[in-house]
Every structure is written in structure tokens, then in C-alpha cells.
């Protein structure tokens, strides 16, 4: 394990591994946390990315940068395209966009904007895990009807990254689910597919939340460019939740050996 802030050690390790492609997934992703600690967000999301981009270019290594839908302000009524104007409204989105610009400075690199969920190997839970574990405990969730997004399962994103590198893609693409869904609809669909009898989901709007940072309400992106380039069909949010269900059934949750006893019916 090497600190991302120690570029000398990073360089030694990258060269030792004879790296062909570096997939840069590390970031400060807590939106409110970034707003409260903008210097740390700038350092990790922007500065480290710029240094890695320079390092990879020097050693002829392809850099794949995982970015975010938060580079948009949410004012559009359509799914965002790669060529649409960016206008981040919080520190997180701004610093991730700065990272994009550093990576795209070199034509061989690849930027993938996304919004992920899945089985998290860390203690914190992904959006999908938070929903089903909360419902399994009989909790009531207040979920936003006025915020939509184009979520993709981490497993499917990994497949898209692999295929993108195999086919030599470079530039900017949206690697997200097909279509978009509100946070509320996502929760309701997950409850249905996981066949969870306990807990409930009630409608609310983001205006009721005590956020530190502003949030874009429309985050839906189009993946048409990537889908056509790779000649693959990317899952809709509903199809993605189906796959998530089967993955949880197969693997369980990391750090929870008794996941089968968590009250989720049908697993």
C-alpha cells in the first residue's frame, strides 16, 4: 500500500509492475465532506490526478480516470451527452472535472463518467446495500422523487473498462446505466426485486434534506456513445438491480457472514 501523495513511491511501484494501463478510481467522494474540506478534495481529486497523468504519459502508460455525473448542474431535461456543457455546482464536481481536464490533456487516456453501486469491500455501504440492509431491519426510508440518475453496477462497469482498454478507446465517455431513474423509484424497484417484506419507502424531495453542498437534481446521462463503440447493450437500472440481487445471493455482503439472516426474503 502506497500513499497517493507519494509520487516517487507510486512511480517505483508502477514501473516494478510493468504497468500497461492504470485505472484511477481513488477519490474524495463524500459530497458534503468535499464542501467542508475543499483543500483535501482539490489535493486528491485534482492534484493527484494531474500528477498521475504526467507520470503515466512519461512512461507511456494509458490512464483510465473514473469521473462522475456531478460535473453537470442538472438544469437539462435530457440525458447528458459527452459534449454537453459542464457546470459543477459543488466542490466535488468541480475537483473531479479538474481531474478530467488533466487526464484528457493526453490523447491516449480515457475518462469514464459514471454513478456506481454494488457490493462494497469497505465497511461503508453502497447506495444499493444501504437500501436493502435498512429495509431488512424494518426501517422507513425517505427517498427523493426529484433527483434522478443513471446507476450502473460496479461489476458491469469493470467489464466496460476492460473492453474499452482492449479496444483501445480514448477520450471521454459516459459509462452509466441505460436511461435514468429517480432515487425513490430505484429504492422501490430494489425492494420489489429483493422481495423484502419489512421496512417501507416514503416519498420526499431533496429540498427537505440538510445538505451542506448543493446537489444537481437531474444527473441522468446517455451511454449511447460507449454502447455503440463497444457494440454492447448496457443494463437499464431495473436490469442492473436484478443482477445485483443475484450477486448478493451468490456472494453475500463483505464483512457480514450472517447476511442470509438479515431478513431479506427470497434469498
N, C-alpha and C positions, 0 to 999 in steps of 0.2 A: 504494500500500500504506500502510495507516494502522494504527498500534498500537491494539489494542482497549482499551488502558489510557488512551488519549487521547480522552475522550468529546467534547471540543469539536470536534476534527477529524472524529470519527465523525459528529457531528451535521451539520457542514457538508457532508460528502460525501453523507450520506443525503438531505439536502434538495436538494442540487445534482442528484442523480439522480431527484428527484421519485418517491421510493420508495413503492410501494403495499404491498408485502409484504417483510419482512426475514426470511430463513431463516438462523437462527443455528446453524451447525454447528461452530464453533470450540470446542475444549475440551481440557483436560488429560486424556488418556485412558489413559496408562500407569498401570495399577492399582498396581503396586509403587512407581512414581515418585510417585504422589499420596500414598501412605502415608509415603514418606520426606520429602516436601516438602508437608506439609498446608497451609501458608500459601499456597503458589503455587496449589494446587488450589482452595482457598477463594476466592482472588482471581479466578481465571479462570472457574471453573465456577459459582460462586455470585455474587460481587460484580459482575463484568462483566455477567452475565446480568440481574441486578436493575437495573443502570443502563441497559442496553439496553431493558429492559421499560418503564421510566419514560420514556425518550426516545421510544420508539415510541408509547406512549399519549399523550404530549403532542402529537405530530404526527399522530395518528390513522392510524398505520401498523400493519398486522397483523404480529405477531411469531410466527414458527413456530420452536419450540425442539426441537432433536433431543436426546432423552434416551436412557435406557439401561435394560436389564433388571436392572442392578446395584442398582436401588432395592429389590429383593426379597432376602430372606435365603435362599431356596432350600429352605425347610422344607416347602413344599406338595408334594403328589403330583400335583396337577392343573396344567393350563396356567393361568398367572396371568391374571386379568381386571383391567380398569382399576380396578374398585372394591375389589380385594383390598388388604389391609393392607401398607403398605411398611415395611421394616425393614432398611435397608442395613447391611452388616457390614464395610464398609471406607470409607476416606476418599473414594475416587472416587464410590461410590454415594451417600454422604451429601451431598457437594457438588453432585452432579447433581440430587438430589432438592430441595435448597435452590433450585436454579435453576428447577425445575419450579414450585415454590410462588410464586416471584416472577413468573413468566410467567402463571400461572393466576389471579393477582390481578386481571387484567383479562379480562373475559368474551369479548372479541373474539379473543383469542390462541389458539394451537394448540400442544399438546405431543404429540410423537410419540416413544414409546419404541421402541427398535429394537436390532438387533445386526447390523451390516453387514460385508460383504466385497465385493471387486471388484477392478478394475484401478486401482491407486493411482498418481496422478501424482507423488507424492513418492518419495523414494529408499526409504523403508521399504516393506515388502511387507504386503499384507493377508493375512488368515488363509489364504484360498484360494491366493494367489500363493506364500506360503511353502511350502505343501504340495507344489504341483506342481513348483516350482523345486528344492526339496530332493530330491524323488524322482527328478527328471530327472538330478540329479548322483549318483544311486546311494546316497543317504544312507538311513539307517534312522531312522524317526521313532517316537518313543514318544508315543502319543496316549491321552487319558483316556477310559475307558469309563464313568466315574462323573460326568461333567459333561455335561449336555445343554443345548441352546439352540435358538432358532428363527431361524436366519440368513436374511437377505434380501440380494439383490444390490443394490448401490448404484443401478444403472440402474432397477430396479423401484421402489426407494424414491423416486427422483426423480419417477417417474411418479405415484406415490401422493401425493407432496407437491403436485404440480401440480393433480391432480384435487381434492384436499382444499381447496386455495385457490379453485379455480374454482367449487366447490360451496358455498363459504362455511363449511366446517366450523370449529368452535371447541371448545375444551375438551381433554380427554385421550383419546388413542387409542394402541393398540398397532399399530405399523406394522412387522410382522415376518413371517417365513415362516409357512406353514400347517403346524401340527404342530411337533414338535421332534425332534432327532436328537443323538446323543452326538458328542463331538469325534472319537472313534475311528471311528464309523460315517460321519461326514462325510468323513474322510480316505480311508477305504476306497472310498466311493462316487465320490469325485473321481478316485482312481487308476483306477477301472474306466471311468468315462465318458471320461476323457482318454486311455485306452488306454496307460498308462505301464507299460512292462515293467521298468524299472530301479527300484532302491530297494525298501524294504519298510516296512510299518507294523506295529508290535507293540503289544499291549495294555498299558496301565498305568493306575494310578489317581492322582488328584490328591494323595493322601497322600504320594506319593513325591517330589513337587516341592518345591523350596526357595523357596516364595513368601514375600515379605515381608508382603503383605496377605492376609487371609482371602478365600477365594472361595466364592460360593454354588455348590452342585453342581447344583441344578435351576434353570434360567433360562428354561425354555420358557414362552412367552406365547401367549395366544389373540388372533387378529386378527379375530375374528368381528364385533365392533362396527364396525370400519372397513370390512371387506369388505361388510357389509350396507348401510352408509351410502353407500358409493360404488357399490354394485352391481357389484363386480368380483371376480374369482377371483384370489387371491394365491397365488403359486407355493409348492409344497412345497419342502423342502430339495433333494430329488432333481431336481425340475424346474428349480430355481434353478441347480444345478450344470450342468445341460445347457445352459442359456442362457449361463452363464459360459464354458463350453467354446467355444461359437460366437463369443462376443465376443473371446476370446483369439485364436481362429483368424482372426478378421476384423481385429482391431486390433493384436495383439501386446501386449507389455508396454512401458510407458513407460520410457525410459532403457535399453532393451535392443534394439538394432537387429537383433541376431542371434538373436532369440527362436526363429526356426524351426530353429535349430541346437542348441537346448537339450536335445535328446534325447527330447523328447516324441513318441512315435509317433502317427501318425494325424492330425497337424495339417498 
